[in-house]
Amino acid sequence: MKKYTQTGTFSIIVMMICLIFSIILLFIIGFDEPVLVAVLSLVIIAFIICLLIFYKLTIIIDDTHLSFIMGIGLIRKRFPLSDIESCTPVKNSVLWGIGIHMFPSGWIYNVSGLTAIELSFKNRKSRIRIGTDRPDEIAEAIQGKITDAQAGSYYEKTGKQGIYLTVAFIAAVILIPVIIFVSGSKETEVTFSESAMTISGMYGMPVTYGDILKADTLQVLPAIKTRTNGYSAGSIFKGHFKLYDNSKVMLFIMEKIPPYILIQTKSTTIYLNSVSSAKTREYFKNIKEKILIIH
């Protein structure tokens, strides 16, 4: 049995940079916003799993089979030598990059560099390329064994669980922004109890009436400078923002639908409205009534 291992130097460098950046970003943003924490945590886990998959690729040749294992073994494949028609050293296009993906003739499994071996099979047209830094030596070893190979079942072990895991994370990366967009686009609702009002939805928060120092309505919003930890899409603004006077505020706003309610509390300044001007005025009426009772 012969083993040939290639270290995924490029993959390690890229994944480590992305992983460290994501961890730093998580600590900069903080842990007060569950949605952002969940998204960044999932991204960090995804990078860790990718690092465990792509940090090396090992090709194993015995008397009957050619196998390869990626990383810790989440993705692996095993081919009977009797099913292989030929094995040739090749060089991949730069455009095909690193990873697991299709190319014009089949599939590529690669962790670093451009050199690989290409396998063609007796019973199908599609081919497989496996990245390695010793393509000539491996191709020669396989070619020498092909004619004497014993029969075996094709894809005796495919390691599908690793592919399923990779697909699941790709799906999550696609679906999570959609979920965030749908959640962020929902109208902000305000409910009132005896002691506090509750702003629901993304970045929602309770506001105790006793903490309110001032409540007023505005026809024009102050200019927004930047988002510090919030959600913005089109005319929707939710979460933590900074104004051009550098004051920090909480926004629950749909732009261009005045009036806007300004609430100043002991700890923060809040701007909110509804998609209905009538509902915004109803919210403000309730807030003023509750403040008068408390004070």
ZANU-636008 format. One record per residue (C-alpha): residue number from 1; x, y, z; residue in three letters. Coordinates in steps of 0.001 Angstrom, whole numbers, plus 500000, padded with zeros to 6 digits. Example, Ala and Ser with C-alpha at 12.3 -4.5 7.8 and 13.67 -1.06 7.14 Angstrom:
! ZANU-636008
num east north up residu
1 512300 495500 507800 ALA
2 513670 498940 507140 SER
This chain:
! ZANU-636008
num east north up residu
1 500000 500000 500000 MET
2 501205 503463 499101 LYS
3 500033 506779 500534 LYS
4 500536 510238 499052 TYR
5 499494 513238 501166 THR
6 499301 516824 499980 GLN
7 498933 519605 502552 THR
8 496269 522140 501625 GLY
9 498504 525154 502211 THR
10 496345 527543 500199 PHE
11 493128 526288 501816 SER
12 494608 526551 505323 ILE
13 495752 530132 504782 ILE
14 492434 531286 503303 VAL
15 490277 529474 505876 MET
16 492372 530657 508828 MET
17 492210 534283 507672 ILE
18 488431 534056 507228 CYS
19 488007 532235 510550 LEU
20 490080 534733 512535 ILE
21 488320 537662 510871 PHE
22 484897 536180 511688 SER
23 485828 535608 515345 ILE
24 487188 539151 515695 ILE
25 484048 540539 514038 LEU
26 481868 538569 516465 LEU
27 483628 540090 519472 PHE
28 483545 543598 517966 ILE
29 479789 543375 517349 ILE
30 479174 541803 520758 GLY
31 476658 539251 521929 PHE
32 473628 541467 522451 ASP
33 471975 540778 519085 GLU
34 470882 537116 518817 PRO
35 470377 537186 515043 VAL
36 473874 538479 514249 LEU
37 475446 536178 516832 VAL
38 473651 533186 515267 ALA
39 474726 534154 511737 VAL
40 478372 534738 512659 LEU
41 478458 531570 514769 SER
42 477202 529549 511810 LEU
43 479813 531174 509551 VAL
44 482563 530368 512066 ILE
45 481415 526731 512320 ILE
46 481305 526511 508520 ALA
47 484903 527765 508226 PHE
48 486042 525295 510917 ILE
49 484424 522383 509068 ILE
50 485895 523539 505745 CYS
51 489307 523746 507420 LEU
52 488928 520173 508712 LEU
53 487978 519002 505207 ILE
54 490516 520890 503098 PHE
55 493673 520983 505239 TYR
56 495043 517904 503443 LYS
57 494224 515289 500789 LEU
58 495593 511744 500982 THR
59 495630 509320 498026 ILE
60 495942 505619 498903 ILE
61 496814 502880 496395 ILE
62 496661 499196 497260 ASP
63 496496 496058 495098 ASP
64 492775 496411 494317 THR
65 491637 499977 494962 HIS
66 492469 503646 494629 LEU
67 491125 505724 497517 SER
68 491382 509328 498607 PHE
69 490527 511005 501888 ILE
70 490032 514744 502373 MET
71 491057 516165 505743 GLY
72 489757 514203 508727 ILE
73 487742 511922 506440 GLY
74 484353 513626 506171 LEU
75 484738 513258 502413 ILE
76 486315 510135 500958 ARG
77 485962 507930 497891 LYS
78 487168 504471 496913 ARG
79 487452 503122 493336 PHE
80 488236 499541 492269 PRO
81 491270 499582 489989 LEU
82 489385 497214 487678 SER
83 486925 500042 486890 ASP
84 489646 502565 485994 ILE
85 490508 502809 482316 GLU
86 493399 505267 482640 SER
87 495139 507674 485020 CYS
88 497063 510663 483688 THR
89 498832 513635 485298 PRO
90 497103 516946 484490 VAL
91 497190 520614 485358 LYS
92 493953 522365 486282 ASN
93 492919 525751 485010 SER
94 493353 528616 487466 VAL
95 489656 529393 486916 LEU
96 488676 526020 488388 TRP
97 490155 526978 491741 GLY
98 490250 524948 494925 ILE
99 487571 522745 496476 GLY
100 484971 520229 495340 ILE
101 483141 521193 492181 HIS
102 482353 520254 488608 MET
103 484592 520923 485619 PHE
104 483703 520323 481944 PRO
105 484455 516571 482051 SER
106 483433 515642 485587 GLY
107 484386 516483 489203 TRP
108 487454 518007 490869 ILE
109 488630 517316 494430 TYR
110 491484 519650 495281 ASN
111 492964 521346 498384 VAL
112 495943 523265 496984 SER
113 497801 523989 493759 GLY
114 496875 523207 490164 LEU
115 498415 519777 489546 THR
116 496265 516648 489749 ALA
117 495640 513165 488387 ILE
118 492676 512527 486101 GLU
119 490817 509226 486239 LEU
120 488743 507929 483335 SER
121 486472 504933 483809 PHE
122 485375 501971 481736 LYS
123 481689 502254 482550 ASN
124 480986 506004 482305 ARG
125 482085 509124 480433 LYS
126 482547 511528 483331 SER
127 486016 511823 484810 ARG
128 487451 512677 488215 ILE
129 490433 514872 489007 ARG
130 492189 514492 492363 ILE
131 494624 517199 493401 GLY
132 498174 516168 494306 THR
133 501687 517584 494296 ASP
134 503059 514274 492884 ARG
135 500870 513638 489813 PRO
136 503486 511870 487645 ASP
137 504523 509413 490354 GLU
138 500920 508577 491316 ILE
139 499755 508204 487704 ALA
140 502628 505834 486979 GLU
141 501857 503760 490085 ALA
142 498160 503452 489173 ILE
143 498827 502631 485519 GLN
144 501137 499861 486636 GLY
145 498387 498243 488690 LYS
146 495390 498711 486382 ILE
147 496009 495657 484188 THR
148 496386 493345 487218 ASP
149 493502 494835 489239 ALA
150 490910 492529 490672 GLN
151 487193 493090 490196 ALA
152 485315 495148 492739 GLY
153 482177 497178 493141 SER
154 482381 500782 491991 TYR
155 482090 503435 494707 TYR
156 482412 500877 497442 GLU
157 482610 503746 499890 LYS
158 481658 507242 498826 THR
159 481692 509216 502066 GLY
160 478375 510777 501148 LYS
161 477875 512014 504689 GLN
162 480663 514549 504128 GLY
163 479112 515784 500889 ILE
164 475712 516042 502571 TYR
165 477286 518115 505344 LEU
166 478924 520439 502826 THR
167 475662 520841 500898 VAL
168 473815 521560 504150 ALA
169 476180 524392 505012 PHE
170 475988 525856 501521 ILE
171 472190 525776 501801 ALA
172 472396 527460 505201 ALA
173 474639 530216 503860 VAL
174 472081 530856 501106 ILE
175 468972 530584 503284 LEU
176 470096 532622 506294 ILE
177 470313 535961 504392 PRO
178 466830 535252 502997 VAL
179 465494 534591 506503 ILE
180 467135 537766 507810 ILE
181 465653 539776 504935 PHE
182 462160 538397 505548 VAL
183 462460 538975 509298 SER
184 463824 542487 508851 GLY
185 461081 543420 506380 SER
186 458285 542617 508822 LYS
187 456471 545615 510239 GLU
188 457547 546681 513715 THR
189 454736 546185 516212 GLU
190 454395 548001 519539 VAL
191 452399 546584 522434 THR
192 451534 548326 525695 PHE
193 451301 546949 529223 SER
194 450776 548732 532521 GLU
195 454476 549382 533104 SER
196 456203 549241 529720 ALA
197 455855 549318 525979 MET
198 457458 546516 523948 THR
199 458876 547034 520462 ILE
200 458742 543607 518814 SER
201 460588 542041 515901 GLY
202 464235 542305 514902 MET
203 466244 544302 517486 TYR
204 463031 544683 519511 GLY
205 463242 545942 523080 MET
206 461082 546813 526113 PRO
207 460851 550456 527168 VAL
208 459690 551197 530710 THR
209 457459 554272 530904 TYR
210 459324 555521 533958 GLY
211 462557 555674 531899 ASP
212 461066 557900 529196 ILE
213 462298 561488 529509 LEU
214 460674 562859 526360 LYS
215 458302 561717 523604 ALA
216 457503 563760 520511 ASP
217 456647 563404 516813 THR
218 458704 564535 513833 LEU
219 457833 565027 510199 GLN
220 461468 564694 509062 VAL
221 464083 562233 510277 LEU
222 467587 563413 511212 PRO
223 470271 562390 508713 ALA
224 471590 558872 509334 ILE
225 475378 558585 509114 LYS
226 476082 554892 509520 THR
227 474812 551566 510786 ARG
228 476742 550291 513808 THR
229 474846 547086 514578 ASN
230 471576 546959 512731 GLY
231 469594 546011 509668 TYR
232 468918 548215 506661 SER
233 467310 547355 503355 ALA
234 465814 549979 501086 GLY
235 463736 552286 503292 SER
236 463797 549972 506349 ILE
237 466122 550717 509281 PHE
238 466190 548613 512445 LYS
239 468738 548440 515237 GLY
240 471730 550519 516252 HIS
241 472720 553505 514080 PHE
242 474754 556698 514338 LYS
243 473542 560132 513217 LEU
244 475704 562833 511639 TYR
245 476028 564573 515022 ASP
246 477655 561281 516158 ASN
247 474803 560508 518564 SER
248 473885 556832 518851 LYS
249 470231 555917 518344 VAL
250 467907 552946 517968 MET
251 465824 552997 514784 LEU
252 462622 551141 513979 PHE
253 461804 553129 510868 ILE
254 460169 552926 507473 MET
255 461424 556015 505639 GLU
256 459102 558441 503840 LYS
257 456095 557546 505999 ILE
258 455824 560373 508543 PRO
259 455194 561093 511320 PRO
260 458066 559540 513261 TYR
261 458008 559081 517025 ILE
262 461046 560305 518976 LEU
263 461497 558711 522393 ILE
264 464325 559783 524667 GLN
265 465000 557511 527630 THR
266 467619 557535 530374 LYS
267 469836 555196 528334 SER
268 469048 555687 524632 THR
269 467183 557599 521929 THR
270 464603 555751 519834 ILE
271 462946 556638 516540 TYR
272 460009 554531 515377 LEU
273 457001 554563 513112 ASN
274 454598 552203 511362 SER
275 453790 551533 507723 VAL
276 450511 553303 508547 SER
277 450606 556948 509597 SER
278 447373 556406 511510 ALA
279 448932 553565 513510 LYS
280 451996 555698 514258 THR
281 449739 558428 515674 ARG
282 447885 555790 517723 GLU
283 451191 554555 519137 TYR
284 452168 558097 520092 PHE
285 448801 558723 521769 LYS
286 449234 555583 523889 ASN
287 452792 556554 524828 ILE
288 451732 560059 525945 LYS
289 448843 558667 527982 GLU
290 451082 556146 529746 LYS
291 453733 558777 530482 ILE
292 451124 561119 532029 LEU
293 449879 558339 534304 ILE
294 453405 557418 535461 ILE
295 454568 560998 536000 HIS
